[in-house]
Amino acid sequence: MQSDNPKSVVDELIDKEMINLLRTCSKFKIPELSSIKDKFVWFGERTKNKVLVLDMDETLIHAIFLNDE
């Protein structure tokens, strides 16, 4: 779609939902080490023979922002 208005062309290129998501994520607090210490996982002594596999099948991460417009 061609437009004579340069601002509308730029607006088409900007992912406003992603910008809103990033703004929201930047407001999250970083947890204190003491609050997550009990969630640590011990994988044994450090060697070069270990492999960690994370299965992300059927994992959905989704955010919706509803505007009061």
Secondary structure, DSSP 4 states (H G I P E B T S, - for coil): ---S-HHHHHHHH--HHHHHHHHHHHTSPPPPHHHHGGG-----S--SS-------TT-----------
